[in-house]
Amino acid sequence: MSGFLSSFAINLPDIPAKIYTIGAEIAGDPYSQLSHFENVLESQTGGEAYRVRGPDGNWYLAVFGQDHEPKKVDAGDSVTLSLEYRTELKPENPRHRTALEQALRDSLRGFFTSYQDYWEYNDYANFYDPDPVAHIEGHQVLRGIRTSIDYREETGFMLSLDPTRKFIPRETLADLIDECGAGSVVEQFGEGRRYFFFDRPEPQPVRLHSVTESTVSEQTMEIDGEPISVLKFVDDNYGSDYAGKIDPTEPVVQINYSSGGRSYDAAPSLLRLIPQQQEAMTKTSTLEPEERWSEVQEWMSSLHYLTIGNETADIEDDPIRRGLSTFALPPLEFGDGSAVLETGTADDTTSNSDTVTSGDWRDSIRNYLREFGPRIKPMDEPRVSALHTDSTREEALEALGQLGEYLEEYFDLPLRQPIGGTNYQDRAELDSYLSEYGDDIAGVLAYMTDESASQYHELIDAVGGKPTQHLTQNNYLSERNRQFSQSLFHTATDLGAKLGVRPFLLDDGLSADVLIGMSVTGNQRTTASSVVVSGETGNVIDWTEQPHGRGKSSVADHDLAERLVGDGIAAAAGNPDLGSVDTIAIHKNGSFGNEEVAGIRAAIETLQEDGYLESDISWSAVELRSNTAYRIYSDRRDRSCDTGSYAKIDEKKVLLTPSGRQFTYQGTPRTFEIRAEAGTGDMDIVQIGKDIFDLSCLVWWAPGSKISDPITIRYPNNMNELFEHCQRLQYLPS
């Protein structure tokens, strides 16, 4: 089935420009200095100024659409900007693309904010209609669009769009202070614990630092050496509409724009707590493909061109279709490795006796498991204990027995007779039980009367991070007497995967010899963790067992990145069951920081010096992002694309939809932006994307049911979630 991107080609002509030299060496932070020079040139020429790299590798400034052409411009601090020559900025010239791309983005920003009167959120190129489309559970629902402009080798510059929603509470921070008191608010949300929406002409997220005893009418600020109140500052800079929202007697609060940055005074009436996603919000944000694509067309209906200087760049009416394809589902090994489930592309219309498609993917996997057994079973008859409440002992042991039947049938993993079980609500009884039997227990079933995350985390810690699987009383009783229970099957297979069972592995392997998945995520605080995956089979051979706290940072520092990657590669290189390590891919959920990349380079260089790696290995640090403006659609009536759909953007970027229409049961299939951020530059980006797709098919905890995020980012993300509350993990949490 043919498909298309949520992207539109921009027909950008060559742009006549004046090139200015910078009459000084750029020391320190070049980007802030270059921004200053751009502003100076724009004010002196009346045109648009952007930085460009010259053939000699130095920075220059390109100006176009100007009213004046001064030969020399004083930029301050004895720096002179001199008109050097005239040229044309060409989209096909890589040195010109950054300037042209930024100019197109600025034009798009001007169209949405100036002509359409939308506002941009935090300079993220996400634009929102200020008029709410709905009200849900005390929140205004704003309709918005994510946008992105970048260059694709096959089509030139393109504009990508994806609809989004933002939820803004009606209740302000001032209301919360009135209701709960300043002390309670600071205890819950202060010191950067939660983000707040800063209501101003250019809204952005900020963190609450503290609540002061001063009022917004007092002169607590100083601007250009003059004292000024928060209320007066808002009136002067944001306008009377914003100042009118503020009670002159409300307290001054201090906010941070970035973690660890300086604090600024603000009015609590302009701050609203950014909500954590709730079920009602998730439903409202969930758009089916046909609805999502219809919104894209609506946003595009008034956008036909962008302006750069004095030139116009037309935007195509039809989306980009060239260069889309679909990866085949990977062949999977079962049993001793000789039983291989051959696969094809995930297309329900395919009919081929030699392949298995999504229509019978689930049944085929389960049949192979019954017939041949799992590919890896690290233990025979593990002992799993039931942890229960005082009143649910019999139910818990009965549930464990039924789960054991599923484990034996599908994973060839009969359980040993449990040692009675114990009441987890009585801590003395639990400690005594674990002291006596803990060494003999491979894992536990937590039979819980409700979905208490805190209780679950306490039990994981109590058993020393051993494999822990929870089952709620309601879920068990609702399917207790069914001939086949999907809920119990998935609970059993989830427990089995945590015990180390691998129902299947990859038959063809991956293009990289070793893959390392990194993640630095968290809610109240972030944690860094990693997994190491064998390129021969896709099996996880090593992972982080203890948390590496990162405070509020979303990146690892140099030493931690070096340790995570270095230890992972060393574990793979020293594994006697693996071959030589010639190619390495490091995946990260999100963006790499400069220190992370430097740490990865240092780890590889050290391992080369120590003889673990050859000098000519290939490696790539790969970023995976899912919250982007990219989507892949199909020409079907429902617009949903196939599983494994992908599109190459350039030599460093590919788009991938791992779980397409066949495995997405609600909403639009998610598209990953996969980008090679650093490395030796000789690993094919399409092969990198294929590896990520194959790793998405290794859903060991729910075999045959779906396709997930690749295990190189899913496992570290889940580990970090538990590491916020647990001190150790001896298993991979699904």
ABEGO torsion letter per residue (X at the ends): XBBBBABBBBBBBBBBBBBBBBABBBBEBAAAAAAAAAAAAAAAAGBBBBBBBBAAGBBBBBBBGBABBBABBBAEGGBBBBBABBBBBBAABAAAAAAAAAAAAAAAAAAAAAAAGBBBBGGAGBBBBABBABBBGGBBBBBBBBBBBBBBAAAEBBBBBBBBBBBBBABBAAAAAAAAEAAAAAAAABGGABBBBBBBABBBBBBBABBBABBAABBABBBGGBBBBAAAAAAAAAEAAAAAABBAABBBBBBBABBGBBBBBBBAAABBBBBBBBAAAAAAABBBAAAAAAAAAAAAAABABBBBEABBBBBBABBBABGBBBBBBBBBBBEAGABBBBBBBBBAABBBAABBBAAAAAAAAAAAAAAAEBABBABBGBBBBBBBBAAAAAAAAAAAAAAAAAAAAAAGBBBBBBBGEBBAABAAAAAAAAAAAAAABABBBBBBABBBAAAAAAAAAAAGGBBBBBBBAAAAAAAAABABBAAAAAAAAAAAAAAGBBABBBAAEBABABBBBBBBBEBABBBBBBBBBBAAAGBBABBBABBBBAEABABBBAAAAAAAAAAAAAAAAABAABBBBABBBBBBBEBBBAAAAAAAAAAAAAAAAAGABBAABBBBBBBBBABBABBBBBABAAGBBBBGBBBBABAABBBBBABBAAABABEBBBBBBBBBABEAGABBAAAAAAAAAAAAABBAABBGABBBBBAAAAAAAAAAAAAAABABBABBBX
